[in-house]
């Protein structure tokens, strides 16, 4: 017996209130943009600069114990992670400790490094500081620019890809949906002031790919049905296509969310921001694939033409005539 979240045949009218969906999405995007412009993001060490300390100890690394030892120093944003490498010796336990820039200084002072070392030696007497490196504000500023440029280029590449594979109306629908997903994700990080670092940029790029995959599945079915139902009104055809792919869309999203929620609860502080961004992105990406991308296509209209059958396939060609 197979588990079915959605029946094989559904007939939901996703465009009955299409103006409401577009209005809701537009309002959320405006709120997200306003939050970003007014209070900005809570940038992490990657974007604000700071000092990275690589430690080595014969004792196993306990991230929680290390963090408790450093909390009394009032260092602000501190990230601690264990480094795994198959080439390490059995008694070689390595950790990376990243400390945010203090009082807008490029690096943590030597005196503060000594205090950090003393605090850690209280819980791991044999600990050694293998290296201490600092990232200044200039490098951090460049990281912010290149990170957002990477997201913009990814969305631009999607625009070209969808345009070539389908038509410009589909490309506009997909890109607006992607901008919607990215902007809402940035907006919730701004509104809740959750730490924003390079791992969140990776999450944004992953969200772009995930949302695009969902959208392309729907658009592929739309293209098939445009050939199959030549006289069907566009709204009915889009509804039919979304209903036919609804089970796949929801099952994919649900199984992804199950893994993400487990990581969100059990994964710890190091990956919590990334997993939260992914969880939020899957939800808004699924929503936008159904209610935003297809609604934009409906609003713009689709041109179609059925010329003579292809002598090789016997099928019909898809081109441009007003529906």
C-alpha positions as CSV (number, residue, x, y, z in Angstrom):
1,X,0.0,0.0,0.0
2,X,1.5,3.3,-1.1
3,X,1.3,6.5,0.9
4,X,-0.6,9.2,-1.0
5,X,-0.6,12.8,0.2
6,X,-2.4,13.9,-2.9
7,X,-4.9,11.9,-5.0
8,X,-3.9,10.8,-8.5
9,X,-6.4,13.2,-10.0
10,X,-7.1,16.6,-8.5
11,X,-8.9,19.6,-9.9
12,X,-7.9,22.5,-7.7
13,X,-8.4,26.0,-9.2
14,X,-5.1,27.7,-8.4
15,X,-6.1,30.8,-10.4
16,X,-9.4,31.5,-8.9
17,X,-7.8,34.2,-6.7
18,X,-4.7,34.9,-8.8
19,X,-4.8,38.6,-8.0
20,X,-4.8,37.8,-4.3
21,X,-1.7,35.6,-4.6
22,X,0.2,38.2,-6.6
23,X,-0.9,40.9,-4.2
24,X,0.2,38.8,-1.2
25,X,3.6,38.0,-2.8
26,X,4.1,41.6,-3.9
27,X,3.4,42.8,-0.4
28,X,5.8,40.3,1.2
29,X,8.5,41.3,-1.2
30,X,8.0,45.0,-0.4
31,X,8.2,44.3,3.4
32,X,11.3,42.2,2.9
33,X,13.0,44.9,0.9
34,X,12.0,47.6,3.4
35,X,13.4,45.5,6.3
36,X,16.7,45.0,4.4
37,X,17.0,48.7,3.5
38,X,16.1,50.0,7.0
39,X,17.9,47.6,9.4
40,X,20.1,45.6,7.1
41,X,21.5,42.1,7.8
42,X,23.2,40.8,10.9
43,X,26.5,39.9,9.1
44,X,28.6,37.1,10.5
45,X,32.4,37.0,10.8
46,X,32.8,36.2,7.1
47,X,31.4,39.6,6.2
48,X,32.4,41.7,9.2
49,X,36.0,40.6,9.5
50,X,37.6,38.9,12.5
51,X,40.3,36.4,13.6
52,X,40.5,32.7,12.9
53,X,42.4,30.5,15.4
54,X,43.3,26.9,14.6
55,X,43.9,24.8,17.6
56,X,45.2,21.3,18.2
57,X,44.9,19.0,21.2
58,X,45.3,15.3,22.1
59,X,41.9,15.5,23.7
60,X,38.7,15.2,21.7
61,X,37.1,18.5,20.8
62,X,34.0,19.4,22.7
63,X,32.5,22.4,21.0
64,X,30.0,23.1,23.8
65,X,32.8,23.0,26.4
66,X,34.9,25.3,24.3
67,X,32.1,27.8,23.9
68,X,31.2,27.8,27.6
69,X,34.9,28.6,28.4
70,X,34.9,31.6,26.0
71,X,31.6,33.0,26.9
72,X,32.8,35.0,30.0
73,X,35.3,36.8,27.8
74,X,32.5,38.7,26.0
75,X,33.9,38.3,22.5
76,X,30.6,38.6,20.7
77,X,30.2,36.4,17.7
78,X,32.3,33.2,18.1
79,X,32.1,30.2,15.8
80,X,33.7,26.9,16.8
81,X,33.9,23.9,14.6
82,X,35.8,20.6,14.7
83,X,38.0,19.8,11.7
84,X,38.0,16.3,10.4
85,X,40.7,14.8,8.2
86,X,41.5,11.1,7.6
87,X,45.2,12.0,7.6
88,X,45.1,13.2,11.2
89,X,46.7,11.1,13.9
90,X,44.5,9.3,16.4
91,X,45.5,11.9,19.1
92,X,45.3,14.9,16.7
93,X,42.1,16.8,17.4
94,X,41.8,20.1,15.5
95,X,39.3,22.9,15.9
96,X,38.7,26.2,14.1
97,X,37.6,29.1,16.3
98,X,36.5,32.3,14.6
99,X,36.1,35.5,16.6
100,X,34.5,38.6,15.2
101,X,36.5,41.9,14.9
102,X,36.6,43.7,18.3
103,X,35.8,47.4,18.4
104,X,36.1,47.7,14.6
105,X,39.8,46.6,14.8
106,X,41.1,44.5,11.9
107,X,42.3,41.7,14.3
108,X,41.9,40.5,17.8
109,X,44.6,41.9,20.0
110,X,47.5,39.8,21.2
111,X,46.3,40.3,24.8
112,X,42.9,39.0,23.9
113,X,44.5,36.0,22.1
114,X,46.3,35.2,25.3
115,X,43.1,35.4,27.3
116,X,41.4,33.0,24.8
117,X,44.3,30.6,25.1
118,X,44.2,30.7,28.9
119,X,40.4,30.1,28.9
120,X,40.7,27.1,26.6
121,X,43.6,25.6,28.6
122,X,41.3,25.6,31.6
123,X,39.2,22.9,29.8
124,X,42.0,21.4,27.6
125,X,45.4,21.8,29.2
126,X,47.3,20.4,26.3
127,X,45.7,22.6,23.7
128,X,48.0,24.4,21.2
129,X,47.4,27.4,18.9
130,X,48.7,26.2,15.5
131,X,47.8,29.4,13.6
132,X,46.1,32.7,14.0
133,X,44.8,34.5,10.9
134,X,42.8,37.7,10.6
135,X,40.3,39.0,7.9
136,X,40.1,42.7,7.6
137,X,37.0,44.8,6.8
138,X,38.2,45.4,3.2
139,X,38.3,41.7,2.4
140,X,34.9,41.3,4.1
141,X,33.4,44.1,2.0
142,X,34.7,42.4,-1.2
143,X,33.1,39.1,0.0
144,X,29.7,40.8,0.4
145,X,29.9,42.2,-3.2
146,X,31.0,38.9,-4.8
147,X,28.5,36.9,-2.8
148,X,25.5,39.0,-4.0
149,X,27.0,39.1,-7.5
150,X,27.0,35.3,-7.5
151,X,23.3,35.2,-6.7
152,X,22.5,37.8,-9.3
153,X,24.5,35.9,-12.0
154,X,22.8,32.7,-11.1
155,X,19.4,34.3,-11.6
156,X,20.6,35.9,-14.9
157,X,21.7,32.5,-16.1
158,X,18.3,31.0,-15.3
159,X,16.6,33.8,-17.3
160,X,18.7,32.9,-20.4
161,X,18.2,29.1,-19.9
162,X,14.4,29.3,-19.5
163,X,14.2,31.7,-22.4
164,X,16.0,29.3,-24.7
165,X,14.2,26.2,-23.5
166,X,10.7,27.6,-23.4
167,X,9.6,31.2,-24.3
168,X,10.3,34.6,-22.8
169,X,7.0,34.5,-20.9
170,X,8.1,31.4,-19.1
171,X,11.5,32.9,-18.5
172,X,9.9,36.0,-16.8
173,X,7.7,33.8,-14.7
174,X,10.6,31.7,-13.5
175,X,12.9,34.6,-12.8
176,X,10.3,36.6,-10.9
177,X,9.6,33.5,-8.8
178,X,13.3,33.2,-8.1
179,X,13.7,36.9,-7.1
180,X,10.6,36.4,-4.9
181,X,12.2,33.4,-3.1
182,X,15.6,35.1,-2.7
183,X,14.2,38.4,-1.5
184,X,11.8,36.7,1.0
185,X,14.7,34.7,2.4
186,X,16.9,37.8,2.8
187,X,13.9,39.6,4.3
188,X,13.3,37.0,7.0
189,X,17.0,37.1,7.9
190,X,16.9,40.8,8.1
191,X,13.6,40.9,10.1
192,X,14.7,38.3,12.6
193,X,18.4,39.5,12.6
194,X,19.6,35.9,12.1
195,X,23.3,35.7,11.5
196,X,24.1,36.1,7.7
197,X,27.3,34.6,6.5
198,X,28.8,32.7,3.5
199,X,26.8,29.6,4.3
200,X,23.6,31.5,3.8
201,X,24.8,32.6,0.3
202,X,25.3,28.9,-0.4
203,X,21.8,28.3,0.8
204,X,20.4,31.0,-1.4
205,X,22.1,29.5,-4.5
206,X,20.7,26.1,-3.5
207,X,17.2,27.6,-3.1
208,X,17.5,29.0,-6.6
209,X,18.3,25.6,-8.0
210,X,15.6,23.9,-6.0
211,X,12.9,26.4,-6.9
212,X,14.0,26.3,-10.5
213,X,13.7,22.5,-10.6
214,X,10.1,22.7,-9.3
215,X,9.2,25.4,-11.8
216,X,10.7,23.6,-14.8
217,X,8.8,20.4,-14.0
218,X,5.5,22.4,-14.1
219,X,6.6,24.3,-17.2
220,X,7.5,21.0,-19.0
221,X,4.0,19.7,-18.3
222,X,2.5,23.0,-19.5
223,X,4.5,22.7,-22.8
224,X,3.2,19.1,-23.3
225,X,-0.4,20.2,-22.7
226,X,-0.1,23.1,-25.0
227,X,0.6,20.6,-27.8
228,X,-2.0,18.2,-26.6
229,X,-4.9,20.6,-25.9
230,X,-4.8,23.0,-28.7
231,X,-8.0,24.9,-28.0
232,X,-8.0,24.8,-24.1
233,X,-8.0,28.3,-22.5
234,X,-4.6,29.1,-21.0
235,X,-6.0,29.3,-17.4
236,X,-7.5,25.9,-17.6
237,X,-4.4,24.4,-19.2
238,X,-2.1,25.9,-16.5
239,X,-4.5,24.5,-13.8
240,X,-4.4,21.1,-15.4
241,X,-0.6,21.1,-15.6
242,X,-0.1,22.1,-11.9
243,X,-2.7,19.5,-10.8
244,X,-0.9,16.8,-12.8
245,X,2.4,17.6,-11.2
246,X,1.1,18.5,-7.7
247,X,1.8,15.1,-6.2
248,X,5.4,15.1,-7.3
249,X,5.9,18.7,-6.1
250,X,4.4,18.1,-2.6
251,X,6.2,14.8,-2.1
252,X,9.5,16.2,-3.1
253,X,9.1,19.2,-0.8
254,X,7.8,17.1,2.1
255,X,10.7,14.6,2.0
256,X,13.2,17.5,1.7
257,X,11.6,19.2,4.7
258,X,11.8,16.0,6.8
259,X,15.5,15.9,6.4
260,X,15.9,19.7,7.0
261,X,13.8,19.8,10.1
262,X,15.8,16.9,11.6
263,X,19.0,18.9,10.9
264,X,17.4,22.1,12.2
265,X,16.6,20.4,15.5
266,X,19.7,18.2,15.9
267,X,22.4,19.7,13.7
268,X,23.7,22.3,16.2
269,X,24.6,25.9,16.0
270,X,27.2,25.6,13.2
271,X,24.7,24.7,10.5
272,X,21.5,26.1,12.0
273,X,21.5,29.3,9.9
274,X,22.1,27.3,6.6
275,X,19.4,24.8,7.5
276,X,16.9,27.5,8.5
277,X,17.5,29.3,5.2
278,X,17.0,26.0,3.3
279,X,13.8,25.1,5.2
280,X,12.3,28.5,4.5
281,X,13.5,28.4,0.9
282,X,11.8,25.0,0.2
283,X,8.5,26.4,1.6
284,X,8.6,29.6,-0.4
285,X,10.0,27.9,-3.4
286,X,7.2,25.4,-3.6
287,X,4.7,28.2,-3.1
288,X,6.2,30.3,-5.8
289,X,6.4,27.5,-8.3
290,X,2.6,27.0,-8.0
291,X,1.3,30.5,-7.3
292,X,3.8,33.0,-8.7
293,X,5.6,31.6,-11.7
294,X,2.5,30.1,-13.4
295,X,0.5,33.2,-12.5
296,X,3.0,35.4,-14.3
297,X,2.8,33.2,-17.4
298,X,-1.0,33.5,-17.2
299,X,-0.8,37.3,-16.9
300,X,1.7,37.7,-19.8
301,X,-0.1,35.1,-22.0
302,X,1.5,32.4,-24.1
303,X,1.8,32.3,-27.8
304,X,1.5,29.0,-29.6
305,X,1.4,27.6,-33.0
306,X,1.0,24.1,-34.4
307,X,2.6,23.7,-37.8
308,X,2.6,20.6,-39.9
309,X,3.7,17.4,-38.1
310,X,7.4,16.8,-37.8
311,X,8.2,14.1,-40.4
312,X,10.5,12.4,-37.9
313,X,8.3,12.3,-34.9
314,X,4.8,12.9,-36.2
315,X,4.3,15.4,-33.5
316,X,3.5,19.1,-33.6
317,X,5.9,22.0,-33.5
318,X,5.6,24.6,-30.7
319,X,6.1,28.2,-31.7
320,X,4.4,31.5,-31.5
321,X,0.7,32.4,-32.1
322,X,-1.7,34.1,-29.7
323,X,-3.8,31.5,-27.7
